Amino acid sequence: MVISSLADSVTRGFEAVGDTVSETFFEPVIRLGVTGLARSGKTVFITSLVANLMDRGRMGQLVAASEGRIEAAFLQPQPDDTVPRFDYERHLEALTGPEPHWPDSTRTISELRLSFRVRPAGLLSGLQGPRTVHLDIVDYPGEWLLDLALLDKSYAEWSRDVLSRIEARSEAAEYRGIVASGDAGLDLDEVQAKLLAESFTRYLHAARASGYYDCTPGRFLLPGDLEGSPVLTFAPLPDLAKPSRKSLWRAFERRFEAYKARVVKPFFRDHFSRIDRQVVLVDALGAIHNGPRAVEDLRAGLAETLAAFRPGRNAFLSRMLLGKRVEKILFAATKADHLHHSQHPQLTGIMQALTRDAADRAQFAGADTSAVSLASVRATVEETVQHGGRDLDCVRGRLLDNGRQAAFYPGALPDDPAALLVPARQGAEAWLDQDYEVMKFAPAPLSLRPGEGPPHIRLDRAAQFLIGDRL
């Protein structure tokens, strides 16, 4: 087993060196990871990004596009034969068809390769012909990203953390009752183990629906072909002084370690560790609407999971010897079209405050970070309406539940993010001076001219930060 592991490590090392040399001297590859927690809009972001990179009429902030140096952009088969292809065509049809609707959310990892023919810029541009640059977009559920934080925890530590967090949550009442009525020190009973795992899974689904972000293990929510397997049949249990080897507690401990070794580590090794650019999508407006506890939960969840990133510069030798590092990280607050543009700076400021700790660590390690508020596909238009003798800056769109057109004013975001983050840290139950509403809009019917992708807000600015330097 040890010899096999060493041989596998050596083989991977040679493959990494070969890939590095090929990318450096022949056709550069940008490997962009796209993630975000539930309902953050990953699928829509990738679909609109690819559509707007292929038809660049709305990409004025992408310098290579505005200068006309991108001669062509076309889709190719992704390089990883074992990874499903991102279903770009079906998702684009959902957004731009005669009856537009939001595409299905991310449920597993997928990949798409977009290749560019780009003319070089600068003094030597006339001496060099166009070159090919590949953009490999890797889409993976945010729930899997949360699992990376488990790698540094023991089963006992994870159990203590989870049980302390859910102690006051009504969504966990059933699970807490089952735990209290049992004895984790008794010998393993598979019926009891399954009962605990199923109840804990129901709690995770309910917690996610209620706006909580600390829903690990992520594969309990998106099990795929692992559903019902022992590696997903465990749950947090209270500490025991000296549990026996055959006890339920020890069995859950072994399964927790197997989950890390056979589910989390392969994802990190095969996919996450190969990413050199990363965008983290966050539904900050949804968290604000759910109240102070949801905002604090989001902040803590982002800080914990983003610590799993390996930020830094990808110099040639360091890539050969140490592997890839995430050299650019974009924190993006999505659904900016749910606000009038006058409030976009406040939303960006809140995004910066939520990710301050992670951004500082990444910058210290040599990575570039940025925060932006964007809308991957603009579903609303802006208008000003009079209400109660004053003008309100609103957005108007087609409501998701009934299709009717409606104008909406969500409430004014504070200029100082501390007005939200301080009460959230202090455990406030509700916002004192404001209620923040969130309306769910359906995508608007589109009539696109040749050369134009779907309408968006600041998607071109995001693309310039993430890949502009390589084009």
C-alpha positions, 0 to 999 in steps of 0.5 A: 500500500505504501509503495503504491501510494509513493508510486502514485505520488511520483507519477502525479509529480511527473504529470504535473511537471509535464502539464506545467511545461506544456502550459508555459511554453505552448498553449496556456491553460487557465483553470477557473474554479466556480463555487458558492453556497446554495442558491448563489447562482453558479450555473447561471454565472458559468452559462452567461460568462461563456455566452458573453465570452463567445459573443462579446458585445456586452464585454466592454470592461474585458480589455482584450475584447474591447481592443478587438484582440480576441479573434475567436472563442470556441468550445472544445471537449474538456481535458478530463475524460472522467469529469462530466461536461457542463451542460452549457447548451441546455442551460443557455436554452433555459435562459434564452428560450421563448419561455425563459426559466432558471436552469437546474442548480449544480449537483455534481462536479462538471467542466467546460473548456473554452478556447481563445485565439488571441492577438498579443498586445504591446510593442512586439505584437506585430512580430507574433501571430495569434496564440491559443489560450484555454479556459477550463471552467470547473463547476462544483457544489459549494457544499463540497467546498465546505467539506474541505474544512473537515480535513483538519478536524477529528470526529470528536471535534466535528461532533462538538462543533455541530452539536453546539451549533444546533442546540437551539435550532428548531430544525434539529429538534428531532435529531437531538431527541433521537441522540438523547434517547440512545446510548452511543457506547452500546455496540453498533446497531445498523438500524440505529445508525441509519436512523441517526444518519437519516434524521441528521440528513433531514436536519441538514436539508431543513437548515439549508432551506432556513438559510444556514450555511454550516451544513456539513458533510456536504455529500449528505445533501448531494449524495449521488451514487454514495447514497445509502453507503456506510461512508454516508451513514454517520452523524455527530454524537456527544463525547464518550470517555472510553468508547469500546471498539465495537461501539456506535461511537467508534463506528461513526468515528471510523466512517467519518475518517473514511468520508474524509479519506475517500470522498473529501481528499480525492476531490481536493487532490483531483480537482480543487488543488489544480485550480489557479483562479477562483470565483466565490459566489455569495447570495449576500442579499438572501442572508441579509433577508434571513436576519443577523444569525444568517449573516453571522453564519455566512461570515463564519462559514466563508472564513472556515472554508476559504481557509482551505484555499492555497493562495499564492503566486504560480511561478514556474518553479513553484508550480513544478515543485509545490503544485498550483496555487490559487493566485486570483480570488474574486468574491462576488455578491450575486443578484445585484439586479435585485437592487437599484444601482445606487445601492450596489456600492453598499452591497460590494462593501458588505461583500468585502466585510464578510470576506475580509479575513480570508482576503487578508490571508490570501493577499499576505500569501501573494494572491490577488483578491477583489470583491464585486457585486454582479448579476450574471443575467439581468432579470430586472429594469430600474424605475423610481416610484412615489410612495408616502410622499417620497421617491423610491428607487425600485427594480421591476421584473417578472415574479417567479411564482406567478409571472406577473410584473411587479416593482420592488423596493428591498430596503436601503442597505447601510453605508457602513457594513458594521451596521449589519455585521456587529449585531450579527456577531452579537447574536441579535435576533432581528435587525433593529431599524430596517427589514430587508426583503428579497423578491424572487424574479424569473429571467426576462424574455430576451431578444439578443442582437448578433454578437451579444450575450445575455444582459448582465451587471459587471460580468465583464469586470469580473472576467477582466479580473479573473482572466484578463491578464492571460489574454 
